[in-house]
């Protein structure tokens, strides 16, 4: 998908917001206690994972959001 003026864009991706497993809401508090775990050189398709603690603003359920980090190849 290319838009007028973006001559180097060859594709796009959409990401769904993280959701509470208890009520399904995507409303959350600010992240706390963020930490990065490095998995580079271990033969995996990703090189690391960000883990961020937060809580649902609708039901109060605590959760840890995980985001895989892929290399820029």
Predicted model as a PDB file, atoms N, CA, C, CB and O in Angstrom, pLDDT in the B-factor column:
MODEL        1                                                                  
ATOM      1  N   UNK A   1       0.849  -1.169   0.000  1.00 50.00           N  
ATOM      2  CA  UNK A   1       0.000   0.000   0.000  1.00 50.00           C  
ATOM      3  C   UNK A   1       0.893   1.230   0.000  1.00 50.00           C  
ATOM      4  CB  UNK A   1      -0.965  -0.001   1.216  1.00 50.00           C  
ATOM      5  O   UNK A   1       1.724   1.400   0.892  1.00 50.00           O  
ATOM      6  N   UNK A   2       0.728   2.058  -0.966  1.00 50.00           N  
ATOM      7  CA  UNK A   2       1.541   3.258  -1.065  1.00 50.00           C  
ATOM      8  C   UNK A   2       0.633   4.469  -1.137  1.00 50.00           C  
ATOM      9  CB  UNK A   2       2.474   3.198  -2.290  1.00 50.00           C  
ATOM     10  O   UNK A   2      -0.405   4.444  -1.798  1.00 50.00           O  
ATOM     11  N   UNK A   3       1.025   5.513  -0.463  1.00 52.00           N  
ATOM     12  CA  UNK A   3       0.248   6.751  -0.475  1.00 52.00           C  
ATOM     13  C   UNK A   3       1.011   7.817  -1.229  1.00 52.00           C  
ATOM     14  CB  UNK A   3      -0.069   7.224   0.958  1.00 52.00           C  
ATOM     15  O   UNK A   3       2.231   7.737  -1.371  1.00 52.00           O  
ATOM     16  N   UNK A   4       0.308   8.795  -1.701  1.00 63.00           N  
ATOM     17  CA  UNK A   4       0.931   9.876  -2.438  1.00 63.00           C  
ATOM     18  C   UNK A   4       2.034  10.516  -1.591  1.00 63.00           C  
ATOM     19  CB  UNK A   4      -0.120  10.925  -2.854  1.00 63.00           C  
ATOM     20  O   UNK A   4       1.813  10.909  -0.445  1.00 63.00           O  
ATOM     21  N   UNK A   5       3.229  10.610  -2.190  1.00 62.00           N  
ATOM     22  CA  UNK A   5       4.348  11.227  -1.485  1.00 62.00           C  
ATOM     23  C   UNK A   5       5.239  10.249  -0.746  1.00 62.00           C  
ATOM     24  CB  UNK A   5       3.835  12.222  -0.526  1.00 62.00           C  
ATOM     25  O   UNK A   5       6.347  10.623  -0.359  1.00 62.00           O  
ATOM     26  N   UNK A   6       4.811   9.019  -0.531  1.00 65.00           N  
ATOM     27  CA  UNK A   6       5.642   8.044   0.179  1.00 65.00           C  
ATOM     28  C   UNK A   6       6.209   7.052  -0.830  1.00 65.00           C  
ATOM     29  CB  UNK A   6       4.823   7.302   1.287  1.00 65.00           C  
ATOM     30  O   UNK A   6       5.654   5.972  -1.032  1.00 65.00           O  
ATOM     31  N   UNK A   7       7.309   7.424  -1.453  1.00 72.00           N  
ATOM     32  CA  UNK A   7       7.870   6.637  -2.542  1.00 72.00           C  
ATOM     33  C   UNK A   7       8.619   5.402  -2.069  1.00 72.00           C  
ATOM     34  CB  UNK A   7       8.784   7.486  -3.355  1.00 72.00           C  
ATOM     35  O   UNK A   7       8.881   4.508  -2.873  1.00 72.00           O  
ATOM     36  N   UNK A   8       8.967   5.324  -0.805  1.00 73.00           N  
ATOM     37  CA  UNK A   8       9.732   4.181  -0.317  1.00 73.00           C  
ATOM     38  C   UNK A   8       8.924   3.221   0.549  1.00 73.00           C  
ATOM     39  CB  UNK A   8      10.906   4.667   0.456  1.00 73.00           C  
ATOM     40  O   UNK A   8       9.506   2.287   1.101  1.00 73.00           O  
ATOM     41  N   UNK A   9       7.637   3.402   0.694  1.00 65.00           N  
ATOM     42  CA  UNK A   9       6.811   2.516   1.507  1.00 65.00           C  
ATOM     43  C   UNK A   9       6.365   1.340   0.645  1.00 65.00           C  
ATOM     44  CB  UNK A   9       5.581   3.274   2.099  1.00 65.00           C  
ATOM     45  O   UNK A   9       5.722   1.521  -0.389  1.00 65.00           O  
ATOM     46  N   UNK A  10       6.714   0.131   1.086  1.00 68.00           N  
ATOM     47  CA  UNK A  10       6.331  -1.051   0.318  1.00 68.00           C  
ATOM     48  C   UNK A  10       5.273  -1.890   1.029  1.00 68.00           C  
ATOM     49  CB  UNK A  10       7.550  -1.901   0.037  1.00 68.00           C  
ATOM     50  O   UNK A  10       4.748  -2.840   0.448  1.00 68.00           O  
ATOM     51  N   UNK A  11       4.960  -1.560   2.250  1.00 67.00           N  
ATOM     52  CA  UNK A  11       3.955  -2.311   2.992  1.00 67.00           C  
ATOM     53  C   UNK A  11       3.603  -1.609   4.282  1.00 67.00           C  
ATOM     54  CB  UNK A  11       4.442  -3.721   3.281  1.00 67.00           C  
ATOM     55  O   UNK A  11       4.257  -0.640   4.668  1.00 67.00           O  
ATOM     56  N   UNK A  12       2.594  -2.084   4.938  1.00 67.00           N  
ATOM     57  CA  UNK A  12       2.205  -1.509   6.224  1.00 67.00           C  
ATOM     58  C   UNK A  12       1.684  -2.621   7.121  1.00 67.00           C  
ATOM     59  CB  UNK A  12       1.133  -0.394   6.044  1.00 67.00           C  
ATOM     60  O   UNK A  12       1.336  -3.706   6.655  1.00 67.00           O  
ATOM     61  N   UNK A  13       1.637  -2.337   8.388  1.00 70.00           N  
ATOM     62  CA  UNK A  13       1.145  -3.311   9.355  1.00 70.00           C  
ATOM     63  C   UNK A  13       0.267  -2.600  10.372  1.00 70.00           C  
ATOM     64  CB  UNK A  13       2.316  -4.046  10.057  1.00 70.00           C  
ATOM     65  O   UNK A  13       0.491  -1.435  10.701  1.00 70.00           O  
ATOM     66  N   UNK A  14      -0.713  -3.303  10.853  1.00 74.00           N  
ATOM     67  CA  UNK A  14      -1.554  -2.757  11.913  1.00 74.00           C  
ATOM     68  C   UNK A  14      -1.323  -3.585  13.171  1.00 74.00           C  
ATOM     69  CB  UNK A  14      -3.068  -2.757  11.502  1.00 74.00           C  
ATOM     70  O   UNK A  14      -1.141  -4.800  13.104  1.00 74.00           O  
ATOM     71  N   UNK A  15      -1.332  -2.921  14.301  1.00 77.00           N  
ATOM     72  CA  UNK A  15      -1.128  -3.606  15.578  1.00 77.00           C  
ATOM     73  C   UNK A  15      -2.341  -3.360  16.467  1.00 77.00           C  
ATOM     74  CB  UNK A  15       0.181  -3.120  16.278  1.00 77.00           C  
ATOM     75  O   UNK A  15      -2.775  -2.223  16.648  1.00 77.00           O  
ATOM     76  N   UNK A  16      -2.868  -4.422  17.006  1.00 82.00           N  
ATOM     77  CA  UNK A  16      -3.984  -4.312  17.925  1.00 82.00           C  
ATOM     78  C   UNK A  16      -3.469  -3.887  19.296  1.00 82.00           C  
ATOM     79  CB  UNK A  16      -4.756  -5.646  18.016  1.00 82.00           C  
ATOM     80  O   UNK A  16      -2.406  -4.343  19.716  1.00 82.00           O  
ATOM     81  N   UNK A  17      -4.201  -3.022  20.007  1.00 85.00           N  
ATOM     82  CA  UNK A  17      -3.771  -2.656  21.358  1.00 85.00           C  
ATOM     83  C   UNK A  17      -3.902  -3.860  22.293  1.00 85.00           C  
ATOM     84  CB  UNK A  17      -4.603  -1.462  21.893  1.00 85.00           C  
ATOM     85  O   UNK A  17      -4.745  -4.731  22.081  1.00 85.00           O  
ATOM     86  N   UNK A  18      -3.072  -3.898  23.313  1.00 89.00           N  
ATOM     87  CA  UNK A  18      -3.172  -4.990  24.268  1.00 89.00           C  
ATOM     88  C   UNK A  18      -4.506  -4.885  25.013  1.00 89.00           C  
ATOM     89  CB  UNK A  18      -1.975  -4.968  25.263  1.00 89.00           C  
ATOM     90  O   UNK A  18      -5.030  -3.792  25.225  1.00 89.00           O  
ATOM     91  N   UNK A  19      -5.032  -6.023  25.399  1.00 93.00           N  
ATOM     92  CA  UNK A  19      -6.342  -6.052  26.047  1.00 93.00           C  
ATOM     93  C   UNK A  19      -6.284  -6.840  27.352  1.00 93.00           C  
ATOM     94  CB  UNK A  19      -7.393  -6.662  25.107  1.00 93.00           C  
ATOM     95  O   UNK A  19      -5.477  -7.755  27.518  1.00 93.00           O  
ATOM     96  N   UNK A  20      -7.157  -6.456  28.263  1.00 94.00           N  
ATOM     97  CA  UNK A  20      -7.292  -7.156  29.537  1.00 94.00           C  
ATOM     98  C   UNK A  20      -7.875  -8.547  29.276  1.00 94.00           C  
ATOM     99  CB  UNK A  20      -8.194  -6.348  30.532  1.00 94.00           C  
ATOM    100  O   UNK A  20      -8.860  -8.680  28.549  1.00 94.00           O  
ATOM    101  N   UNK A  21      -7.276  -9.575  29.861  1.00 93.00           N  
ATOM    102  CA  UNK A  21      -7.789 -10.928  29.675  1.00 93.00           C  
ATOM    103  C   UNK A  21      -9.066 -11.168  30.471  1.00 93.00           C  
ATOM    104  CB  UNK A  21      -6.737 -11.943  30.075  1.00 93.00           C  
ATOM    105  O   UNK A  21      -9.812 -12.103  30.181  1.00 93.00           O  
ATOM    106  N   UNK A  22      -9.319 -10.335  31.464  1.00 95.00           N  
ATOM    107  CA  UNK A  22     -10.509 -10.510  32.304  1.00 95.00           C  
ATOM    108  C   UNK A  22     -11.751  -9.879  31.669  1.00 95.00           C  
ATOM    109  CB  UNK A  22     -10.268  -9.901  33.689  1.00 95.00           C  
ATOM    110  O   UNK A  22     -12.798 -10.520  31.581  1.00 95.00           O  
ATOM    111  N   UNK A  23     -11.632  -8.590  31.216  1.00 96.00           N  
ATOM    112  CA  UNK A  23     -12.821  -7.905  30.696  1.00 96.00           C  
ATOM    113  C   UNK A  23     -12.709  -7.509  29.217  1.00 96.00           C  
ATOM    114  CB  UNK A  23     -13.087  -6.672  31.520  1.00 96.00           C  
ATOM    115  O   UNK A  23     -13.703  -7.100  28.618  1.00 96.00           O  
ATOM    116  N   UNK A  24     -11.516  -7.624  28.623  1.00 95.00           N  
ATOM    117  CA  UNK A  24     -11.343  -7.317  27.206  1.00 95.00           C  
ATOM    118  C   UNK A  24     -11.090  -5.854  26.884  1.00 95.00           C  
ATOM    119  CB  UNK A  24     -12.532  -7.757  26.474  1.00 95.00           C  
ATOM    120  O   UNK A  24     -10.980  -5.497  25.711  1.00 95.00           O  
ATOM    121  N   UNK A  25     -10.996  -5.007  27.888  1.00 95.00           N  
ATOM    122  CA  UNK A  25     -10.786  -3.580  27.674  1.00 95.00           C  
ATOM    123  C   UNK A  25      -9.337  -3.296  27.276  1.00 95.00           C  
ATOM    124  CB  UNK A  25     -11.154  -2.792  28.939  1.00 95.00           C  
ATOM    125  O   UNK A  25      -8.420  -4.004  27.693  1.00 95.00           O  
ATOM    126  N   UNK A  26      -9.138  -2.247  26.460  1.00 94.00           N  
ATOM    127  CA  UNK A  26      -7.776  -1.830  26.122  1.00 94.00           C  
ATOM    128  C   UNK A  26      -7.347  -0.617  26.948  1.00 94.00           C  
ATOM    129  CB  UNK A  26      -7.674  -1.510  24.626  1.00 94.00           C  
ATOM    130  O   UNK A  26      -6.241  -0.108  26.763  1.00 94.00           O  
ATOM    131  N   UNK A  27      -8.215  -0.144  27.863  1.00 96.00           N  
ATOM    132  CA  UNK A  27      -7.859   0.973  28.746  1.00 96.00           C  
ATOM    133  C   UNK A  27      -6.925   0.467  29.837  1.00 96.00           C  
ATOM    134  CB  UNK A  27      -9.132   1.627  29.370  1.00 96.00           C  
ATOM    135  O   UNK A  27      -7.235  -0.497  30.536  1.00 96.00           O  
ATOM    136  N   UNK A  28      -5.772   1.133  29.977  1.00 95.00           N  
ATOM    137  CA  UNK A  28      -4.798   0.709  30.980  1.00 95.00           C  
ATOM    138  C   UNK A  28      -4.139   1.923  31.598  1.00 95.00           C  
ATOM    139  CB  UNK A  28      -3.739  -0.221  30.364  1.00 95.00           C  
ATOM    140  O   UNK A  28      -4.176   3.018  31.038  1.00 95.00           O  
ATOM    141  N   UNK A  29      -3.532   1.719  32.765  1.00 95.00           N  
ATOM    142  CA  UNK A  29      -2.763   2.787  33.408  1.00 95.00           C  
ATOM    143  C   UNK A  29      -1.406   2.892  32.711  1.00 95.00           C  
ATOM    144  CB  UNK A  29      -2.588   2.515  34.947  1.00 95.00           C  
ATOM    145  O   UNK A  29      -1.118   2.133  31.785  1.00 95.00           O  
ATOM    146  N   UNK A  30      -0.585   3.824  33.154  1.00 95.00           N  
ATOM    147  CA  UNK A  30       0.747   3.951  32.581  1.00 95.00           C  
ATOM    148  C   UNK A  30       1.578   2.726  32.933  1.00 95.00           C  
ATOM    149  CB  UNK A  30       1.436   5.235  33.078  1.00 95.00           C  
ATOM    150  O   UNK A  30       1.378   2.094  33.971  1.00 95.00           O  
ATOM    151  N   UNK A  31       2.527   2.400  32.037  1.00 95.00           N  
ATOM    152  CA  UNK A  31       3.416   1.275  32.289  1.00 95.00           C  
ATOM    153  C   UNK A  31       4.353   1.572  33.458  1.00 95.00           C  
ATOM    154  CB  UNK A  31       4.225   0.943  31.031  1.00 95.00           C  
ATOM    155  O   UNK A  31       4.808   2.702  33.638  1.00 95.00           O  
ATOM    156  N   UNK A  32       4.627   0.541  34.240  1.00 94.00           N  
ATOM    157  CA  UNK A  32       5.605   0.629  35.319  1.00 94.00           C  
ATOM    158  C   UNK A  32       6.530  -0.577  35.224  1.00 94.00           C  
ATOM    159  CB  UNK A  32       4.907   0.695  36.719  1.00 94.00           C  
ATOM    160  O   UNK A  32       6.184  -1.586  34.611  1.00 94.00           O  
ATOM    161  N   UNK A  33       7.686  -0.470  35.822  1.00 94.00           N  
ATOM    162  CA  UNK A  33       8.628  -1.583  35.906  1.00 94.00           C  
ATOM    163  C   UNK A  33       8.912  -2.216  34.534  1.00 94.00           C  
ATOM    164  CB  UNK A  33       8.088  -2.640  36.858  1.00 94.00           C  
ATOM    165  O   UNK A  33       8.870  -3.439  34.396  1.00 94.00           O  
ATOM    166  N   UNK A  34       9.198  -1.387  33.527  1.00 95.00           N  
ATOM    167  CA  UNK A  34       9.535  -1.903  32.198  1.00 95.00           C  
ATOM    168  C   UNK A  34      10.896  -2.567  32.241  1.00 95.00           C  
ATOM    169  CB  UNK A  34       9.518  -0.774  31.143  1.00 95.00           C  
ATOM    170  O   UNK A  34      11.825  -2.060  32.870  1.00 95.00           O  
ATOM    171  N   UNK A  35      11.012  -3.705  31.571  1.00 96.00           N  
ATOM    172  CA  UNK A  35      12.296  -4.391  31.517  1.00 96.00           C  
ATOM    173  C   UNK A  35      12.453  -5.081  30.162  1.00 96.00           C  
ATOM    174  CB  UNK A  35      12.421  -5.416  32.673  1.00 96.00           C  
ATOM    175  O   UNK A  35      11.478  -5.534  29.563  1.00 96.00           O  
ATOM    176  N   UNK A  36      13.685  -5.150  29.697  1.00 95.00           N  
ATOM    177  CA  UNK A  36      14.004  -5.734  28.405  1.00 95.00           C  
ATOM    178  C   UNK A  36      14.809  -7.000  28.613  1.00 95.00           C  
ATOM    179  CB  UNK A  36      14.773  -4.736  27.520  1.00 95.00           C  
ATOM    180  O   UNK A  36      15.784  -7.005  29.364  1.00 95.00           O  
ATOM    181  N   UNK A  37      14.403  -8.074  27.951  1.00 94.00           N  
ATOM    182  CA  UNK A  37      15.129  -9.334  28.013  1.00 94.00           C  
ATOM    183  C   UNK A  37      15.725  -9.602  26.642  1.00 94.00           C  
ATOM    184  CB  UNK A  37      14.203 -10.505  28.465  1.00 94.00           C  
ATOM    185  O   UNK A  37      14.994  -9.699  25.657  1.00 94.00           O  
ATOM    186  N   UNK A  38      17.047  -9.724  26.569  1.00 94.00           N  
ATOM    187  CA  UNK A  38      17.762  -9.897  25.316  1.00 94.00           C  
ATOM    188  C   UNK A  38      17.825 -11.380  24.937  1.00 94.00           C  
ATOM    189  CB  UNK A  38      19.177  -9.307  25.420  1.00 94.00           C  
ATOM    190  O   UNK A  38      18.295 -12.207  25.718  1.00 94.00           O  
ATOM    191  N   UNK A  39      17.347 -11.706  23.734  1.00 91.00           N  
ATOM    192  CA  UNK A  39      17.394 -13.070  23.224  1.00 91.00           C  
ATOM    193  C   UNK A  39      18.206 -13.158  21.943  1.00 91.00           C  
ATOM    194  CB  UNK A  39      15.989 -13.590  22.984  1.00 91.00           C  
ATOM    195  O   UNK A  39      18.124 -14.159  21.232  1.00 91.00           O  
ATOM    196  N   UNK A  40      18.996 -12.120  21.630  1.00 88.00           N  
ATOM    197  CA  UNK A  40      19.783 -12.132  20.397  1.00 88.00           C  
ATOM    198  C   UNK A  40      20.820 -13.246  20.438  1.00 88.00           C  
ATOM    199  CB  UNK A  40      20.471 -10.774  20.178  1.00 88.00           C  
ATOM    200  O   UNK A  40      21.388 -13.551  21.486  1.00 88.00           O  
ATOM    201  N   UNK A  41      21.053 -13.844  19.279  1.00 86.00           N  
ATOM    202  CA  UNK A  41      22.031 -14.928  19.185  1.00 86.00           C  
ATOM    203  C   UNK A  41      21.537 -16.266  19.678  1.00 86.00           C  
ATOM    204  CB  UNK A  41      23.238 -14.565  19.940  1.00 86.00           C  
ATOM    205  O   UNK A  41      22.331 -17.197  19.809  1.00 86.00           O  
ATOM    206  N   UNK A  42      20.253 -16.397  19.955  1.00 88.00           N  
ATOM    207  CA  UNK A  42      19.723 -17.656  20.467  1.00 88.00           C  
ATOM    208  C   UNK A  42      18.886 -18.397  19.429  1.00 88.00           C  
ATOM    209  CB  UNK A  42      18.891 -17.401  21.703  1.00 88.00           C  
ATOM    210  O   UNK A  42      18.198 -19.363  19.758  1.00 88.00           O  
ATOM    211  N   UNK A  43      18.945 -17.940  18.161  1.00 86.00           N  
ATOM    212  CA  UNK A  43      18.258 -18.643  17.079  1.00 86.00           C  
ATOM    213  C   UNK A  43      16.761 -18.409  17.006  1.00 86.00           C  
ATOM    214  CB  UNK A  43      18.499 -20.083  17.212  1.00 86.00           C  
ATOM    215  O   UNK A  43      16.061 -19.158  16.324  1.00 86.00           O  
ATOM    216  N   UNK A  44      16.252 -17.403  17.680  1.00 85.00           N  
ATOM    217  CA  UNK A  44      14.821 -17.110  17.649  1.00 85.00           C  
ATOM    218  C   UNK A  44      14.520 -16.076  16.565  1.00 85.00           C  
ATOM    219  CB  UNK A  44      14.338 -16.604  19.028  1.00 85.00           C  
ATOM    220  O   UNK A  44      15.423 -15.383  16.097  1.00 85.00           O  
ATOM    221  N   UNK A  45      13.269 -15.972  16.173  1.00 88.00           N  
ATOM    222  CA  UNK A  45      12.893 -15.003  15.138  1.00 88.00           C  
ATOM    223  C   UNK A  45      12.899 -13.566  15.647  1.00 88.00           C  
ATOM    224  CB  UNK A  45      11.521 -15.338  14.593  1.00 88.00           C  
ATOM    225  O   UNK A  45      12.864 -12.633  14.844  1.00 88.00           O  
ATOM    226  N   UNK A  46      12.943 -13.369  16.944  1.00 89.00           N  
ATOM    227  CA  UNK A  46      12.995 -12.032  17.532  1.00 89.00           C  
ATOM    228  C   UNK A  46      14.284 -11.910  18.341  1.00 89.00           C  
ATOM    229  CB  UNK A  46      11.740 -11.755  18.428  1.00 89.00           C  
ATOM    230  O   UNK A  46      14.907 -12.913  18.691  1.00 89.00           O  
ATOM    231  N   UNK A  47      14.672 -10.674  18.631  1.00 92.00           N  
ATOM    232  CA  UNK A  47      15.922 -10.484  19.370  1.00 92.00           C  
ATOM    233  C   UNK A  47      15.731 -10.076  20.826  1.00 92.00           C  
ATOM    234  CB  UNK A  47      16.749  -9.452  18.683  1.00 92.00           C  
ATOM    235  O   UNK A  47      16.697 -10.048  21.589  1.00 92.00           O  
ATOM    236  N   UNK A  48      14.515  -9.763  21.218  1.00 94.00           N  
ATOM    237  CA  UNK A  48      14.275  -9.408  22.610  1.00 94.00           C  
ATOM    238  C   UNK A  48      12.793  -9.231  22.903  1.00 94.00           C  
ATOM    239  CB  UNK A  48      15.023  -8.141  22.960  1.00 94.00           C  
ATOM    240  O   UNK A  48      11.964  -9.220  21.992  1.00 94.00           O  
ATOM    241  N   UNK A  49      12.472  -9.092  24.178  1.00 94.00           N  
ATOM    242  CA  UNK A  49      11.086  -8.878  24.607  1.00 94.00           C  
ATOM    243  C   UNK A  49      11.056  -7.769  25.646  1.00 94.00           C  
ATOM    244  CB  UNK A  49      10.462 -10.187  25.180  1.00 94.00           C  
ATOM    245  O   UNK A  49      11.798  -7.807  26.628  1.00 94.00           O  
ATOM    246  N   UNK A  50      10.197  -6.782  25.426  1.00 94.00           N  
ATOM    247  CA  UNK A  50       9.904  -5.774  26.449  1.00 94.00           C  
ATOM    248  C   UNK A  50       8.742  -6.293  27.273  1.00 94.00           C  
ATOM    249  CB  UNK A  50       9.573  -4.370  25.813  1.00 94.00           C  
ATOM    250  O   UNK A  50       7.730  -6.717  26.715  1.00 94.00           O  
ATOM    251  N   UNK A  51       8.870  -6.267  28.575  1.00 96.00           N  
ATOM    252  CA  UNK A  51       7.778  -6.639  29.493  1.00 96.00           C  
ATOM    253  C   UNK A  51       7.454  -5.403  30.316  1.00 96.00           C  
ATOM    254  CB  UNK A  51       8.174  -7.868  30.427  1.00 96.00           C  
ATOM    255  O   UNK A  51       8.336  -4.804  30.932  1.00 96.00           O  
ATOM    256  N   UNK A  52       6.174  -5.026  30.321  1.00 95.00           N  
ATOM    257  CA  UNK A  52       5.749  -3.803  31.007  1.00 95.00           C  
ATOM    258  C   UNK A  52       4.531  -4.100  31.879  1.00 95.00           C  
ATOM    259  CB  UNK A  52       5.425  -2.677  29.984  1.00 95.00           C  
ATOM    260  O   UNK A  52       3.529  -4.632  31.401  1.00 95.00           O  
ATOM    261  N   UNK A  53       4.628  -3.756  33.145  1.00 96.00           N  
ATOM    262  CA  UNK A  53       3.514  -3.948  34.072  1.00 96.00           C  
ATOM    263  C   UNK A  53       2.512  -2.809  33.927  1.00 96.00           C  
ATOM    264  CB  UNK A  53       4.023  -4.036  35.528  1.00 96.00           C  
ATOM    265  O   UNK A  53       2.893  -1.655  33.729  1.00 96.00           O  
ATOM    266  N   UNK A  54       1.223  -3.145  34.027  1.00 96.00           N  
ATOM    267  CA  UNK A  54       0.163  -2.138  34.018  1.00 96.00           C  
ATOM    268  C   UNK A  54      -1.078  -2.778  34.634  1.00 96.00           C  
ATOM    269  CB  UNK A  54      -0.127  -1.607  32.555  1.00 96.00           C  
ATOM    270  O   UNK A  54      -1.057  -3.943  35.033  1.00 96.00           O  
ATOM    271  N   UNK A  55      -2.139  -2.015  34.704  1.00 97.00           N  
ATOM    272  CA  UNK A  55      -3.409  -2.518  35.235  1.00 97.00           C  
ATOM    273  C   UNK A  55      -4.550  -1.984  34.386  1.00 97.00           C  
ATOM    274  CB  UNK A  55      -3.597  -2.111  36.725  1.00 97.00           C  
ATOM    275  O   UNK A  55      -4.461  -0.883  33.843  1.00 97.00           O  
ATOM    276  N   UNK A  56      -5.608  -2.750  34.270  1.00 96.00           N  
ATOM    277  CA  UNK A  56      -6.795  -2.352  33.523  1.00 96.00           C  
ATOM    278  C   UNK A  56      -7.498  -1.223  34.278  1.00 96.00           C  
ATOM    279  CB  UNK A  56      -7.756  -3.564  33.308  1.00 96.00           C  
ATOM    280  O   UNK A  56      -7.705  -1.316  35.488  1.00 96.00           O  
ATOM    281  N   UNK A  57      -7.863  -0.164  33.566  1.00 97.00           N  
ATOM    282  CA  UNK A  57      -8.570   0.952  34.205  1.00 97.00           C  
ATOM    283  C   UNK A  57     -10.058   0.661  34.393  1.00 97.00           C  
ATOM    284  CB  UNK A  57      -8.398   2.220  33.380  1.00 97.00           C  
ATOM    285  O   UNK A  57     -10.733   1.372  35.137  1.00 97.00           O  
ATOM    286  N   UNK A  58     -10.578  -0.377  33.726  1.00 97.00           N  
ATOM    287  CA  UNK A  58     -12.002  -0.695  33.858  1.00 97.00           C  
ATOM    288  C   UNK A  58     -12.291  -1.678  34.990  1.00 97.00           C  
ATOM    289  CB  UNK A  58     -12.519  -1.260  32.558  1.00 97.00           C  
ATOM    290  O   UNK A  58     -13.247  -1.491  35.743  1.00 97.00           O  
ATOM    291  N   UNK A  59     -11.471  -2.729  35.117  1.00 97.00           N  
ATOM    292  CA  UNK A  59     -11.760  -3.725  36.163  1.00 97.00           C  
ATOM    293  C   UNK A  59     -10.649  -3.844  37.201  1.00 97.00           C  
ATOM    294  CB  UNK A  59     -11.994  -5.079  35.531  1.00 97.00           C  
ATOM    295  O   UNK A  59     -10.837  -4.515  38.216  1.00 97.00           O  
ATOM    296  N   UNK A  60      -9.491  -3.208  36.976  1.00 96.00           N  
ATOM    297  CA  UNK A  60      -8.407  -3.235  37.945  1.00 96.00           C  
ATOM    298  C   UNK A  60      -7.473  -4.428  37.848  1.00 96.00           C  
ATOM    299  CB  UNK A  60      -8.971  -3.194  39.288  1.00 96.00           C  
ATOM    300  O   UNK A  60      -6.540  -4.538  38.644  1.00 96.00           O  
ATOM    301  N   UNK A  61      -7.696  -5.326  36.893  1.00 96.00           N  
ATOM    302  CA  UNK A  61      -6.858  -6.515  36.740  1.00 96.00           C  
ATOM    303  C   UNK A  61      -5.421  -6.122  36.403  1.00 96.00           C  
ATOM    304  CB  UNK A  61      -7.428  -7.440  35.649  1.00 96.00           C  
ATOM    305  O   UNK A  61      -5.192  -5.361  35.463  1.00 96.00           O  
ATOM    306  N   UNK A  62      -4.461  -6.630  37.156  1.00 96.00           N  
ATOM    307  CA  UNK A  62      -3.043  -6.389  36.865  1.00 96.00           C  
ATOM    308  C   UNK A  62      -2.623  -7.292  35.713  1.00 96.00           C  
ATOM    309  CB  UNK A  62      -2.150  -6.644  38.127  1.00 96.00           C  
ATOM    310  O   UNK A  62      -3.117  -8.411  35.576  1.00 96.00           O  
ATOM    311  N   UNK A  63      -1.697  -6.789  34.877  1.00 95.00           N  
ATOM    312  CA  UNK A  63      -1.222  -7.594  33.761  1.00 95.00           C  
ATOM    313  C   UNK A  63       0.181  -7.161  33.372  1.00 95.00           C  
ATOM    314  CB  UNK A  63      -2.174  -7.480  32.559  1.00 95.00           C  
ATOM    315  O   UNK A  63       0.661  -6.108  33.792  1.00 95.00           O  
ATOM    316  N   UNK A  64       0.830  -7.987  32.566  1.00 94.00           N  
ATOM    317  CA  UNK A  64       2.140  -7.676  32.004  1.00 94.00           C  
ATOM    318  C   UNK A  64       2.005  -7.716  30.490  1.00 94.00           C  
ATOM    319  CB  UNK A  64       3.244  -8.679  32.508  1.00 94.00           C  
ATOM    320  O   UNK A  64       1.730  -8.768  29.915  1.00 94.00           O  
ATOM    321  N   UNK A  65       2.199  -6.573  29.844  1.00 94.00           N  
ATOM    322  CA  UNK A  65       2.166  -6.517  28.388  1.00 94.00           C  
ATOM    323  C   UNK A  65       3.535  -6.905  27.870  1.00 94.00           C  
ATOM    324  CB  UNK A  65       1.753  -5.104  27.879  1.00 94.00           C  
ATOM    325  O   UNK A  65       4.555  -6.477  28.409  1.00 94.00           O  
ATOM    326  N   UNK A  66       3.558  -7.721  26.818  1.00 92.00           N  
ATOM    327  CA  UNK A  66       4.807  -8.177  26.217  1.00 92.00           C  
ATOM    328  C   UNK A  66       4.873  -7.708  24.776  1.00 92.00           C  
ATOM    329  CB  UNK A  66       4.932  -9.716  26.297  1.00 92.00           C  
ATOM    330  O   UNK A  66       3.891  -7.789  24.038  1.00 92.00           O  
ATOM    331  N   UNK A  67       6.052  -7.212  24.380  1.00 91.00           N  
ATOM    332  CA  UNK A  67       6.266  -6.762  23.012  1.00 91.00           C  
ATOM    333  C   UNK A  67       7.553  -7.362  22.492  1.00 91.00           C  
ATOM    334  CB  UNK A  67       6.307  -5.222  22.929  1.00 91.00           C  
ATOM    335  O   UNK A  67       8.628  -7.092  23.028  1.00 91.00           O  
ATOM    336  N   UNK A  68       7.456  -8.183  21.443  1.00 90.00           N  
ATOM    337  CA  UNK A  68       8.642  -8.765  20.834  1.00 90.00           C  
ATOM    338  C   UNK A  68       9.334  -7.720  19.982  1.00 90.00           C  
ATOM    339  CB  UNK A  68       8.282 -10.004  19.991  1.00 90.00           C  
ATOM    340  O   UNK A  68       8.679  -6.926  19.306  1.00 90.00           O  
ATOM    341  N   UNK A  69      10.662  -7.720  20.014  1.00 91.00           N  
ATOM    342  CA  UNK A  69      11.471  -6.783  19.231  1.00 91.00           C  
ATOM    343  C   UNK A  69      12.180  -7.601  18.154  1.00 91.00           C  
ATOM    344  CB  UNK A  69      12.508  -5.992  20.141  1.00 91.00           C  
ATOM    345  O   UNK A  69      12.916  -8.542  18.451  1.00 91.00           O  
ATOM    346  N   UNK A  70      11.939  -7.216  16.884  1.00 88.00           N  
ATOM    347  CA  UNK A  70      12.545  -7.915  15.757  1.00 88.00           C  
ATOM    348  C   UNK A  70      13.701  -7.107  15.211  1.00 88.00           C  
ATOM    349  CB  UNK A  70      11.513  -8.183  14.654  1.00 88.00           C  
ATOM    350  O   UNK A  70      13.691  -5.879  15.290  1.00 88.00           O  
ATOM    351  N   UNK A  71      14.699  -7.781  14.657  1.00 80.00           N  
ATOM    352  CA  UNK A  71      15.855  -7.075  14.083  1.00 80.00           C  
ATOM    353  C   UNK A  71      15.436  -6.355  12.810  1.00 80.00           C  
ATOM    354  CB  UNK A  71      17.021  -8.061  13.787  1.00 80.00           C  
ATOM    355  O   UNK A  71      14.494  -6.761  12.129  1.00 80.00           O  
ATOM    356  N   UNK A  72      16.145  -5.288  12.504  1.00 74.00           N  
ATOM    357  CA  UNK A  72      15.849  -4.485  11.322  1.00 74.00           C  
ATOM    358  C   UNK A  72      16.684  -4.985  10.168  1.00 74.00           C  
ATOM    359  CB  UNK A  72      16.113  -2.984  11.579  1.00 74.00           C  
ATOM    360  O   UNK A  72      17.762  -4.454   9.903  1.00 74.00           O  
ATOM    361  N   UNK A  73      16.198  -6.002   9.478  1.00 64.00           N  
ATOM    362  CA  UNK A  73      16.929  -6.591   8.346  1.00 64.00           C  
ATOM    363  C   UNK A  73      16.356  -6.139   7.042  1.00 64.00           C  
ATOM    364  CB  UNK A  73      16.909  -8.103   8.413  1.00 64.00           C  
ATOM    365  O   UNK A  73      16.845  -6.534   5.983  1.00 64.00           O  
TER     366      UNK A  73                                                      
ENDMDL                                                                          
END                                                                             
